[in-house]
């Protein structure tokens, strides 16, 4: 979870951004890189092994994989894209959801204890991928001019309003959406991990280095760390859902006839 000892003499040095820059494990390979590769292996193994020997009455593992698939297919892709056009995008949305979920959950797993989405490069790469997918399907369906008009000129507004509305719509659809998609999950994972570091390492400092009367306060600090771990786990799942939900929503908006 970063530095195990943050005390320099009798001074507590709080966790900071520097604790997110982990040293290489070997060569140029860092822990977040390894965790990302591990997440792909975990997700692939989960779906492959759980879907072998499928039965009409599912066992617990088959039920688990079917539940995850059904959630990604119907609760996210179908709801946001629409029942007519959602099917080709189910693998993409399901992959986004499970990938972000596993990489977020790392943050509360002992030993691993690092949410890889707290490194801005990973969510930004996913957001760029989503960006190209939803604009590509929009241009493919409506053509270049037709898609730009569909996205930036909402029908029904007074003509004079378009001088203000069209630049705003263009900025939102073509610039801000991928940035906010990446920053949202990054900020949540970064802040959550930093809070856990503060309470955990603060408790360690109080126990080992603080004056005698303050040592029992370490228990309070660790109690908050445990409570925040449960809260962080909930946020990690929620952020994975939101990332996949917004990705599907952007695809749905790109394919929609009217806005």
Residue frames as qw, qx, qy, qz and C-alpha x, y, z in Angstrom:
[[0.000, 0.885, 0.466, 0.000, 0.00, 0.00, 0.00],
 [0.186, 0.903, -0.133, 0.363, 2.89, 2.32, -0.51],
 [0.234, 0.511, -0.630, 0.536, 5.44, 3.20, 2.13],
 [0.667, -0.391, -0.631, 0.064, 5.16, 1.03, 5.22],
 [0.475, -0.549, -0.319, 0.610, 6.83, 3.60, 7.45],
 [0.234, 0.793, 0.265, 0.496, 6.01, 7.24, 6.91],
 [0.458, -0.878, -0.057, 0.128, 7.67, 8.61, 9.97],
 [0.574, 0.514, -0.255, 0.584, 10.84, 10.65, 9.77],
 [0.114, 0.199, -0.560, 0.796, 11.86, 10.96, 13.37],
 [0.104, 0.385, 0.746, -0.533, 8.78, 12.12, 15.23],
 [0.330, 0.400, -0.097, -0.849, 7.12, 13.72, 12.19],
 [0.611, 0.340, 0.712, -0.056, 4.33, 12.02, 10.29],
 [0.062, 0.320, -0.511, -0.795, 4.71, 12.37, 6.54],
 [0.673, 0.336, 0.444, -0.486, 1.25, 11.87, 5.02],
 [0.597, 0.228, 0.683, 0.353, 0.70, 9.85, 1.84],
 [0.199, 0.677, -0.114, -0.700, 0.80, 11.85, -1.36],
 [0.745, 0.585, -0.122, -0.298, 0.80, 11.53, -5.14],
 [0.153, 0.638, -0.754, -0.028, 4.34, 10.12, -4.93],
 [0.500, -0.161, 0.813, -0.252, 2.93, 6.92, -3.39],
 [0.789, 0.452, 0.293, -0.296, 1.16, 6.16, -6.67],
 [0.525, 0.712, -0.458, -0.083, 4.41, 6.06, -8.63],
 [0.894, -0.335, 0.298, -0.015, 5.53, 2.53, -7.82],
 [0.121, -0.644, 0.681, 0.326, 9.05, 1.35, -8.64],
 [0.691, 0.328, -0.529, -0.367, 9.51, -1.18, -11.47],
 [0.911, -0.263, 0.284, -0.143, 9.29, -4.86, -10.56],
 [0.688, -0.159, 0.510, 0.492, 11.71, -5.76, -13.33],
 [0.369, 0.302, 0.474, 0.740, 12.96, -3.75, -16.28],
 [0.147, -0.134, -0.061, -0.978, 10.31, -1.12, -17.05],
 [0.487, -0.396, -0.705, -0.329, 7.42, -3.30, -15.85],
 [0.179, -0.295, 0.457, -0.820, 5.52, -1.89, -12.87],
 [0.188, 0.169, 0.883, -0.394, 2.94, -3.37, -10.52],
 [0.518, 0.465, 0.240, -0.677, -0.05, -1.69, -12.27],
 [0.463, 0.441, -0.604, -0.477, 1.04, -3.19, -15.60],
 [0.122, 0.095, -0.985, 0.075, 1.19, -6.65, -14.07],
 [0.307, 0.292, 0.692, -0.584, -2.21, -6.17, -12.45],
 [0.541, 0.463, -0.118, -0.692, -3.79, -5.15, -15.76],
 [0.430, 0.301, -0.804, -0.279, -2.48, -8.30, -17.46],
 [0.013, 0.041, 0.936, -0.349, -3.61, -10.37, -14.48],
 [0.458, 0.327, 0.382, -0.733, -7.11, -8.87, -14.75],
 [0.586, 0.381, -0.450, -0.556, -7.38, -10.05, -18.37],
 [0.310, 0.159, -0.937, 0.026, -6.37, -13.56, -17.32],
 [0.182, 0.150, 0.768, -0.595, -8.85, -13.56, -14.41],
 [0.548, 0.376, 0.119, -0.738, -11.76, -12.34, -16.55],
 [0.546, 0.349, -0.642, -0.410, -10.98, -14.74, -19.41],
 [0.190, 0.084, -0.959, 0.192, -10.66, -17.69, -17.05],
 [0.337, 0.193, 0.591, -0.707, -13.90, -16.77, -15.28],
 [0.646, 0.389, -0.043, -0.655, -15.95, -16.77, -18.48],
 [0.512, 0.360, -0.739, -0.250, -14.23, -19.71, -20.15],
 [0.131, 0.081, -0.943, 0.294, -14.25, -22.05, -17.17],
 [0.359, 0.214, 0.574, -0.705, -17.73, -21.07, -16.02],
 [0.642, 0.403, -0.099, -0.644, -19.25, -21.60, -19.45],
 [0.255, 0.278, -0.907, -0.186, -17.86, -25.11, -19.97],
 [0.184, -0.226, -0.955, 0.046, -20.38, -27.93, -19.82],
 [0.327, -0.091, 0.098, -0.935, -23.37, -25.63, -19.75],
 [0.037, -0.283, -0.953, 0.099, -26.53, -27.17, -18.30],
 [0.227, -0.606, -0.511, -0.565, -30.21, -26.31, -18.45],
 [0.579, -0.793, -0.184, -0.039, -30.24, -26.09, -14.67],
 [0.401, 0.714, -0.378, 0.432, -27.13, -24.02, -13.99],
 [0.722, -0.310, -0.411, 0.462, -24.65, -24.72, -11.24],
 [0.304, -0.845, -0.178, 0.403, -23.33, -21.90, -9.06],
 [0.363, -0.386, 0.372, 0.762, -20.51, -20.95, -11.42],
 [0.180, 0.376, 0.686, 0.597, -22.70, -21.08, -14.50],
 [0.138, -0.847, -0.512, 0.020, -25.27, -19.01, -12.64],
 [0.370, -0.689, 0.014, 0.623, -22.56, -16.49, -11.71],
 [0.280, -0.140, 0.512, 0.800, -21.34, -16.01, -15.27],
 [0.048, 0.564, 0.711, 0.417, -24.90, -15.86, -16.62],
 [0.225, -0.844, -0.397, 0.281, -25.76, -13.20, -14.04],
 [0.311, -0.546, 0.214, 0.748, -22.79, -11.06, -15.02],
 [0.201, 0.122, 0.677, 0.697, -23.57, -11.50, -18.70],
 [0.040, -0.707, -0.685, -0.170, -27.25, -10.74, -18.21],
 [0.252, -0.797, -0.217, 0.505, -26.39, -7.60, -16.24],
 [0.244, -0.398, 0.391, 0.793, -24.06, -6.30, -18.95],
 [0.125, 0.248, 0.774, 0.569, -26.39, -7.30, -21.77],
 [0.140, -0.676, -0.673, -0.267, -29.79, -6.23, -20.50],
 [0.350, -0.808, -0.335, 0.335, -29.25, -3.79, -17.64],
 [0.279, -0.606, 0.215, 0.713, -26.55, -1.78, -19.40],
 [0.181, -0.097, 0.653, 0.729, -26.27, -2.35, -23.17],
 [0.022, 0.508, 0.795, 0.331, -29.93, -2.93, -23.99],
 [0.149, -0.801, -0.466, 0.343, -31.22, -0.18, -21.72],
 [0.182, -0.698, 0.120, 0.682, -28.84, 2.47, -23.05],
 [0.111, -0.228, 0.662, 0.705, -28.44, 1.55, -26.72],
 [0.647, 0.234, -0.020, -0.725, -31.92, 0.25, -27.45],
 [0.770, -0.008, 0.621, -0.147, -33.38, -3.17, -28.18],
 [0.770, 0.625, 0.076, -0.102, -32.90, -2.85, -31.97],
 [0.540, 0.741, -0.329, 0.224, -29.18, -2.09, -32.11],
 [0.463, -0.755, 0.420, -0.198, -27.60, -3.20, -28.85],
 [0.987, -0.074, 0.141, 0.021, -26.54, -6.78, -29.66],
 [0.744, 0.502, -0.195, 0.395, -23.27, -6.06, -31.55],
 [0.065, 0.717, -0.368, 0.589, -22.06, -3.97, -28.61],
 [0.834, -0.511, -0.038, -0.204, -22.73, -6.46, -25.80],
 [0.884, -0.025, -0.173, 0.433, -19.19, -7.98, -25.84],
 [0.342, 0.508, -0.153, 0.776, -17.64, -4.52, -25.78],
 [0.409, -0.654, 0.081, -0.632, -19.78, -3.20, -22.92],
 [0.920, -0.376, -0.097, -0.051, -19.43, -6.41, -20.92],
 [0.780, 0.171, -0.206, 0.566, -15.65, -6.31, -21.38],
 [0.075, 0.605, -0.168, 0.774, -15.50, -2.71, -20.20],
 [0.652, -0.604, 0.007, -0.458, -17.59, -3.44, -17.11],
 [0.951, -0.270, -0.087, 0.126, -15.67, -6.52, -16.00],
 [0.663, 0.341, -0.187, 0.639, -12.27, -5.03, -16.81],
 [0.068, -0.630, 0.189, -0.750, -12.86, -1.84, -14.83],
 [0.778, -0.529, -0.048, -0.335, -14.49, -3.81, -12.02],
 [0.930, -0.124, -0.168, 0.302, -11.58, -6.20, -11.50],
 [0.516, 0.366, -0.184, 0.752, -8.98, -3.44, -11.74],
 [0.302, -0.662, 0.087, -0.680, -10.92, -1.34, -9.23],
 [0.868, -0.448, -0.111, -0.184, -11.41, -4.21, -6.78],
 [0.741, 0.233, -0.381, 0.501, -7.66, -4.73, -6.61],
 [0.008, 0.628, -0.262, 0.732, -7.64, -1.75, -4.26],
 [0.628, -0.485, 0.305, -0.527, -9.18, -3.70, -1.37],
 [0.973, 0.029, -0.227, 0.010, -7.55, -7.09, -1.98],
 [0.594, -0.717, 0.325, 0.163, -4.73, -7.81, 0.51],
 [0.675, -0.194, 0.471, 0.534, -1.21, -7.88, -0.96],
 [0.407, 0.523, 0.471, 0.583, -2.38, -6.46, -4.31],
 [0.239, -0.761, -0.370, 0.477, -3.95, -3.36, -2.73],
 [0.111, -0.397, 0.253, 0.876, -3.67, -1.00, -5.68],
 [0.559, 0.641, 0.481, -0.212, -6.57, 0.01, -7.95],
 [0.530, 0.016, 0.454, 0.716, -4.99, 0.28, -11.38],
 [0.163, 0.772, 0.468, 0.397, -7.63, 2.78, -12.47],
 [0.358, -0.873, -0.082, 0.321, -5.93, 5.19, -10.04],
 [0.409, -0.299, 0.447, 0.737, -3.29, 5.57, -12.76],
 [0.406, 0.622, 0.120, -0.658, -4.85, 8.02, -15.23],
 [0.138, 0.407, -0.722, -0.542, -3.31, 6.32, -18.28],
 [0.107, 0.137, 0.983, 0.054, -5.52, 3.23, -17.97],
 [0.284, 0.643, 0.617, -0.355, -8.97, 4.88, -17.75],
 [0.202, 0.695, -0.203, -0.660, -7.87, 7.41, -20.38],
 [0.009, 0.235, -0.863, -0.447, -6.96, 4.60, -22.79],
 [0.170, 0.395, 0.899, -0.075, -10.36, 2.98, -22.23],
 [0.221, 0.729, 0.321, -0.562, -12.13, 6.33, -22.72],
 [0.136, 0.542, -0.506, -0.657, -10.31, 6.92, -26.01],
 [0.068, 0.044, 0.964, 0.255, -11.38, 3.45, -27.15],
 [0.190, 0.606, 0.714, -0.295, -15.01, 4.23, -26.28],
 [0.128, 0.691, -0.049, -0.710, -14.66, 7.61, -28.03],
 [0.108, 0.339, -0.713, -0.604, -13.63, 6.05, -31.33],
 [0.101, 0.251, 0.961, 0.060, -16.28, 3.33, -31.12],
 [0.202, 0.671, 0.611, -0.367, -19.29, 5.58, -30.61],
 [0.195, 0.696, -0.178, -0.668, -18.20, 8.18, -33.16],
 [0.032, -0.222, 0.853, 0.471, -17.33, 5.49, -35.69],
 [0.156, 0.406, 0.900, 0.011, -20.79, 3.89, -35.47],
 [0.181, 0.750, 0.331, -0.543, -22.38, 7.34, -35.70],
 [0.128, 0.588, -0.454, -0.657, -20.45, 8.34, -38.82],
 [0.095, -0.022, 0.946, 0.310, -21.14, 4.91, -40.31],
 [0.185, 0.541, 0.803, -0.168, -24.89, 5.25, -39.80],
 [0.172, 0.868, 0.328, -0.332, -25.47, 8.90, -40.69],
 [0.600, 0.600, 0.100, 0.520, -22.46, 9.88, -42.79],
 [0.475, -0.010, -0.255, 0.842, -19.97, 12.60, -41.89],
 [0.122, -0.274, -0.056, -0.952, -22.17, 15.67, -42.32],
 [0.620, -0.438, -0.461, -0.459, -25.32, 13.91, -41.13],
 [0.703, -0.343, -0.521, 0.341, -23.68, 12.74, -37.92],
 [0.292, 0.022, -0.229, 0.928, -22.22, 16.14, -37.12],
 [0.331, -0.335, -0.212, -0.856, -25.63, 17.68, -37.64],
 [0.707, -0.399, -0.554, -0.185, -27.30, 14.97, -35.56],
 [0.657, -0.287, -0.462, 0.521, -24.93, 15.57, -32.65],
 [0.315, -0.150, -0.157, 0.924, -24.53, 19.34, -32.70],
 [0.256, -0.101, -0.206, -0.939, -27.83, 20.71, -34.02],
 [0.119, 0.302, 0.888, -0.325, -30.68, 19.48, -31.78],
 [0.054, -0.454, -0.605, -0.652, -34.03, 20.02, -33.52],
 [0.312, -0.739, -0.595, -0.055, -36.66, 22.43, -32.23],
 [0.400, -0.548, -0.187, 0.711, -34.47, 25.25, -30.93],
 [0.269, 0.930, 0.121, -0.221, -34.82, 28.82, -32.24],
 [0.747, 0.559, -0.040, 0.357, -32.32, 29.64, -34.99],
 [0.036, 0.857, -0.313, 0.407, -30.48, 32.27, -32.97],
 [0.742, -0.560, 0.334, -0.155, -29.88, 29.79, -30.14],
 [0.961, 0.192, 0.041, 0.194, -27.84, 27.52, -32.43],
 [0.374, 0.767, -0.313, 0.416, -24.99, 30.05, -32.48],
 [0.327, -0.619, 0.563, -0.439, -24.54, 29.28, -28.79],
 [0.885, -0.146, 0.330, -0.296, -25.89, 25.73, -28.61],
 [0.890, 0.424, -0.164, 0.035, -23.95, 24.13, -31.48],
 [0.329, 0.633, -0.588, 0.382, -20.44, 24.96, -30.14],
 [0.501, -0.433, 0.569, -0.488, -21.47, 23.74, -26.69],
 [0.949, 0.082, 0.185, -0.242, -22.82, 20.47, -28.12],
 [0.741, 0.548, -0.352, 0.162, -19.67, 19.99, -30.20],
 [0.018, 0.632, -0.626, 0.457, -17.43, 20.63, -27.20],
 [0.689, -0.282, 0.499, -0.443, -19.38, 18.19, -25.06],
 [0.953, 0.205, 0.140, -0.176, -19.74, 15.37, -27.60],
 [0.803, 0.516, -0.182, 0.236, -16.31, 15.55, -29.21],
 [0.278, 0.608, -0.494, 0.556, -14.02, 16.84, -26.45],
 [0.359, -0.485, 0.488, -0.631, -15.42, 16.62, -22.92],
 [0.919, -0.133, -0.063, -0.365, -17.15, 13.23, -22.94],
 [0.864, 0.156, -0.415, 0.241, -13.98, 11.08, -23.13],
 [0.206, 0.465, -0.496, 0.703, -12.19, 13.31, -20.60],
 [0.540, -0.379, 0.305, -0.687, -14.97, 13.19, -18.02],
 [0.950, -0.034, -0.233, -0.206, -15.43, 9.44, -18.59],
 [0.721, 0.239, -0.489, 0.428, -11.77, 8.82, -17.70],
 [0.044, 0.447, -0.432, 0.782, -11.45, 11.40, -14.92],
 [0.701, -0.411, -0.008, -0.582, -14.56, 10.18, -13.09],
 [0.963, -0.172, -0.205, 0.026, -13.27, 6.66, -12.39],
 [0.603, 0.342, -0.373, 0.617, -9.67, 7.84, -11.97],
 [0.137, -0.546, 0.283, -0.776, -10.57, 10.47, -9.38],
 [0.814, -0.404, -0.013, -0.418, -12.75, 8.06, -7.39],
 [0.947, -0.029, -0.237, 0.215, -10.06, 5.36, -7.28],
 [0.443, 0.443, -0.333, 0.705, -7.24, 7.82, -6.57],
 [0.320, -0.558, 0.228, -0.731, -9.08, 9.55, -3.74],
 [0.897, -0.329, -0.085, -0.284, -10.34, 6.31, -2.21],
 [0.871, 0.089, -0.308, 0.371, -6.91, 4.71, -2.18],
 [0.242, 0.498, -0.323, 0.767, -5.35, 7.84, -0.72],
 [0.569, -0.543, 0.113, -0.608, -7.92, 7.91, 2.09],
 [0.966, -0.202, -0.160, -0.014, -7.18, 4.28, 2.95],
 [0.668, 0.306, -0.334, 0.591, -3.47, 5.07, 3.03],
 [0.095, -0.601, 0.246, -0.755, -4.03, 8.00, 5.38],
 [0.749, -0.474, 0.103, -0.451, -6.04, 6.02, 7.94],
 [0.976, -0.040, -0.175, 0.123, -3.94, 2.84, 7.74],
 [0.639, 0.300, -0.288, 0.647, -0.51, 4.43, 7.87],
 [0.204, -0.640, 0.186, -0.717, -1.72, 7.09, 10.28],
 [0.860, -0.444, -0.008, -0.253, -2.79, 4.33, 12.67],
 [0.892, 0.085, -0.215, 0.388, 0.61, 2.68, 12.28],
 [0.305, 0.527, -0.260, 0.750, 2.38, 5.93, 13.08],
 [0.495, -0.624, 0.117, -0.594, 0.23, 6.59, 16.14],
 [0.949, -0.301, -0.078, -0.056, 0.89, 3.10, 17.50],
 [0.874, 0.069, -0.109, 0.469, 4.63, 2.99, 16.87],
 [0.468, 0.285, -0.081, 0.833, 5.81, 6.59, 17.07],
 [0.247, -0.724, -0.144, -0.628, 3.26, 8.78, 18.86],
 [0.116, -0.398, 0.618, -0.668, 3.38, 9.67, 22.55],
 [0.023, -0.078, -0.966, 0.245, 1.87, 7.14, 24.97],
 [0.344, 0.393, 0.531, -0.667, -1.55, 8.82, 25.48],
 [0.496, 0.494, -0.237, -0.674, -2.06, 8.97, 21.70],
 [0.005, 0.229, -0.948, -0.220, -1.32, 5.31, 20.98],
 [0.350, 0.340, 0.832, -0.263, -4.92, 4.12, 21.66],
 [0.422, 0.633, 0.029, -0.648, -6.09, 6.56, 18.98],
 [0.077, 0.346, -0.815, -0.458, -4.49, 4.21, 16.45],
 [0.235, 0.272, 0.928, -0.096, -7.42, 1.86, 17.04],
 [0.349, 0.704, 0.336, -0.520, -9.81, 4.62, 15.97],
 [0.200, 0.628, -0.482, -0.578, -7.74, 5.26, 12.86],
 [0.018, -0.132, 0.958, 0.254, -7.77, 1.58, 11.90],
 [0.314, 0.466, 0.763, -0.320, -11.51, 1.35, 12.60],
 [0.368, 0.731, 0.008, -0.575, -12.03, 4.16, 10.10],
 [0.089, 0.461, -0.761, -0.448, -9.74, 2.34, 7.66],
 [0.198, 0.153, 0.968, 0.011, -11.91, -0.79, 7.90],
 [0.345, 0.656, 0.508, -0.438, -15.12, 1.23, 7.46],
 [0.265, 0.726, -0.274, -0.572, -13.65, 3.09, 4.49],
 [0.118, -0.238, 0.906, 0.330, -12.57, -0.21, 2.93],
 [0.306, 0.440, 0.839, -0.093, -16.18, -1.37, 2.76],
 [0.285, 0.808, 0.188, -0.480, -17.26, 2.00, 1.40],
 [0.044, 0.615, -0.583, -0.529, -14.45, 1.92, -1.14],
 [0.264, 0.042, 0.941, 0.206, -15.47, -1.57, -2.29],
 [0.346, 0.674, 0.607, -0.239, -18.99, -0.28, -2.95],
 [0.190, 0.834, -0.130, -0.502, -17.63, 2.73, -4.86],
 [0.171, -0.393, 0.788, 0.441, -15.35, 0.48, -6.91],
 [0.314, 0.345, 0.876, 0.118, -18.29, -1.61, -8.10],
 [0.241, 0.818, 0.384, -0.354, -20.40, 1.51, -8.66],
 [0.035, 0.743, -0.358, -0.564, -17.70, 3.22, -10.74],
 [0.234, -0.101, 0.880, 0.400, -17.32, 0.15, -12.96],
 [0.279, 0.591, 0.755, -0.051, -21.06, 0.19, -13.55],
 [0.139, 0.866, 0.124, -0.463, -21.08, 3.94, -14.27],
 [0.120, -0.525, 0.603, 0.588, -18.19, 3.64, -16.71],
 [0.207, 0.150, 0.907, 0.335, -19.93, 0.89, -18.69],
 [0.196, 0.717, 0.623, -0.242, -23.29, 2.66, -18.42],
 [0.096, 0.816, -0.081, -0.564, -21.96, 5.95, -19.81],
 [0.161, -0.316, 0.759, 0.545, -20.07, 4.14, -22.56],
 [0.209, 0.396, 0.877, 0.172, -23.27, 2.42, -23.66],
 [0.127, 0.814, 0.398, -0.404, -25.14, 5.72, -23.34],
 [0.013, -0.649, 0.369, 0.665, -22.68, 7.46, -25.67],
 [0.140, -0.012, 0.880, 0.453, -23.09, 4.67, -28.23],
 [0.167, 0.607, 0.770, -0.102, -26.86, 4.91, -27.88],
 [0.089, 0.816, 0.124, -0.557, -26.77, 8.70, -28.42],
 [0.086, -0.446, 0.609, 0.650, -24.54, 8.28, -31.48],
 [0.077, 0.159, 0.915, 0.361, -27.05, 5.86, -33.04],
 [0.172, 0.604, 0.641, -0.441, -30.21, 7.74, -32.04],
 [0.309, 0.581, 0.520, 0.544, -32.19, 9.43, -34.79],
 [0.121, -0.821, -0.133, -0.542, -33.26, 12.36, -32.59],
 [0.457, -0.041, -0.556, 0.693, -31.92, 13.99, -29.43]]
